[in-house]
Amino acid sequence: MTNQQIIHETIQFLGSDFPYDGTNLKTYNEWQKVGFQVERGQKAFIMVKLWKQVDKKKRDINGNISKEKGFIAKNTALFTISQCKEIKELQTA
């Protein structure tokens, strides 16, 4: 099951009629990357366990370390655009 499917099913399970389109729910950091700041005091619209890609280190018999990609389920807070304000460019004096 993909993260988008997990989010969609969670919204349905909660009985919400939020029109999730795959782009309108983001984490705090994801909103910042696209120029928005979650407003102070806002609580997550939903909390859900999503898959996150991680690098796992493995050591072989000879002691050589290699990296392998894997996934873990991580609790994630998601916010809507209505919970955010656009970040204003910092002005230099």
N, C-alpha and C positions, 0 to 999 in steps of 0.2 A: 504494500500500500504506500503510495507517495505522500509527501507532506501535504500537498494540496487536497488530496482525498481525505486525509485525516482531519484537516481543518473543516472541510465541507461537511463531513459527517458529524463532527462535534457541534457545529452550528445547528444542524438539523436536530441532533439529540437534545440540545438545550431549548429547542422550540423557537428559536429566533428566526425572523424573516429577513435578516441581514443579507443583502445581495452580494455575496462573496464572488469575486471574479478572478481570483488568483493573484491580484496585485493590490487590493485595497485593505489588506491586513498585513502589517509589518511589525518587526521587533523595534525596540527603542533605537538600536544602532542602525537598522535598515532605514528608518525614517530620517535619521541624521544624515546618512549618505546621500539621500535625495533632496536635502535642503529643508527639512522640517524638524521641529523640536517638540517632543511630547510635552504638553503643558504640565506644570507642577501640580501634584495632587491627583493626577489621573490614575485610575486603576485600570489594569488590563481589561480589554473587551472580552477576551477569553484567555485561559491558561490551558495549554495543550502540550502533550509530549510529542516532539518532532524529531526526525532523524537528523543527526549532525555528522558530517564526515570528519574523521580524525586519522592521524598518522599513528600507527602502532610500530614500536621498535621491536625487532626480533633478533635474537642472538643465535648463531648457528654453533655447531660443535667446535669449530675452530676459534670461536670468540668474535667473529665478524658480525657487525651490526648492520641490519638492513631495515628499511622502512616499508611498511605495508599499509595500504589504505583500508579503513574499516568504518563502521557506523556505530553510533551509540544513540539511544533515545534520551532526549534532554527536555526537561520542563522549559517551556517557552511562553513568555508573555507577549501577546499580540495586541496592537492598538489600531484604531481606525484613524483616518485623516481628520475626522471631526474632533479628535482629541489632541490635535497638533496645531502649531502655528508655524508659519514660514520663517525660516531663519533669515534675519536681515544681515546684509553684508556689513562687516565691521568697518567703520570709517576711521581713517588715520587723521590725527590732528595736525 
